[in-house]
Each structure stands twice: as C-alpha cells, then as structure tokens.
C-alpha cells in the first residue's frame, strides 16, 4: 500500500517536513556537479511483516525491480520500480535470525547467507530456492555477516569469526582476500563491491574504509561519518550516502558533509533508524526501516540543477 507523497526539505539552517496527501564508486570529475540540497520522499511502501521483524537489506535488480530481505519469518519480497508489490517468498530452510545479508550476481541469482550454520543459499529470479553451499576451509570457522558480488560473478564474504573478507570464485573456491590481520573488527554487517575501482568498501568505527584489489586498506580513501551506529551506505559517483539513526551524504574526495537529514525527520515518516539503503542512478534513494515494515523512495534534489 502506498501511504502518501511527502516532501522533505533540509538545509544547514532549516529543516521541515511537508505532507501532501493523495499524492559504483568512481571518483570522476563531473562536468557540472550539483551537490544535494534536499530530498523529496515520493512514496512510502507499507510492508506487511511479522511483529518481531527486522529489515535486513534492500537491493536493486534489473528494470528497477527491488528485492527486500526481512526476518521473522525470513522472507524475500519483490517490488517493481513504482513500489508495486510483485511477490513474497518465504525462505523455508532458514530459521528466525538466520538471514544476515544477500546480494544479486551478474546472472541475477540472489545469494543469501546464514551465519548460524555457515551456509550460502541461492534463489532464481522468481525467488525459488536453489542449492545451498557450505562455507568452509581448513582451520577457519565461518560466520558470514555480509556478501557482495563483482560483475564477473565473484562473491566477497565478510566473516565475523576472523574479521576478514573472503573471496569465492565462480567454481566455489574460497580464498582470503583482505589482509587486516586483526587490526579491524567487522562488527557492521555491510560490505559493498565498487566495480569502477575494484574496491571493497565497509564501515569500521564510524568510518567508511576501502580495500584495493590486493586486499590492502587504502588509507587515503578513509571517510568519516558523524552518524551514530551507521547501518548501511551506498555510493553515487563521488558521494557516499550513509544511513542509520539519521541520513548523511559525505564527499568521497574531500570527506566533507554535503547534506544531512536529521533523525527527527526520519522518525516522523517512520523510517528511523534506517537498516538498509540502495540507489538507482544519481537521483533516487531507497531506504528500508529497521523494523522492515516501511520502504521509502526519495528523490535527491540538487542545487542549481535544471
């Protein structure tokens, strides 16, 4: 059910919410860059989930299709680009609390990970479950908490037990990708692959950090966020949009805060805290509430843009 159309304006010195009822990480130089000035929350989709549900992740598929993972009970929900409901698929082989993340591979297979039993599950585009794969290698216990994929079909898996990121090739062979050696603890669930740079990005202690293709931390790219308990992030050109108790846009080149959307405004529309965030192009954001019961579609309005 589409609830309403909401416009939200926020600048450094003014924040307000107006209700109108019935209504790849590439640090490239943009020809005419326009920083964000405010958001227009176009739609809020009310998702029917269990009372103890938690929002896990939202991912964008081909044609603007959205896939949402929620818990209690574990299920995948698909919506079209206009946030119209398509289908729901219960994840029958997964228990409550066992879905930690999912991603979409280049072949449009959905990959779901279960940290409770160290399993990786696959579904097809109709959300029908396919085979599962045990995550194991010599002397390493796997507790997968996040997964992302490259355009070539490789999977990158954040492992909580050793706080390293592992790579799985298309043959299912696992190898350690990162070389953090205990210097960083992967307490936050989300990692993302950035095709333009072949980097892996992740949140560590209020900072967005990056691993290069050799698995080393690129310290010159570290970006600080002022959001308490950041949950997820998405990169649009040279902007990093970070969601949690509030929403923040930070420049990946200068680390300056370009835009901030306060906790109170998110709370007013039922989205705070944000558990997951996704982007379509350079002007659309999708934000999933922590309870998994609401999904907001927001348009980024930029300064001096025509």
Secondary structure, 3 states (H helix, E strand, C coil): CECCEEEEEECCCCEEEEEECCCCCCCCCCCCCCCEEEEEEEEEEECCCCCCCCEEEEEECHHHCEEEEECCCCEEEEECCCCCEEEEEECCCCCCCCCCEEEECCCCCEEEEECCCCEEEEECCCCCEEEEEECCECCECCCEEEEEECCCCCEEEEECCCCEEEEECCCCCEEECCCCCCCCCCCCCCEEEECCCCEEEEEECCEEEEECCCCCECHHHCEECCCCCCCEEEEECCEEEEECCCEEEEECCCCCEEEEECHHHHHHCCCCCEEEEEEECCCEEEEEECCCCEEEEEEEEECCCC
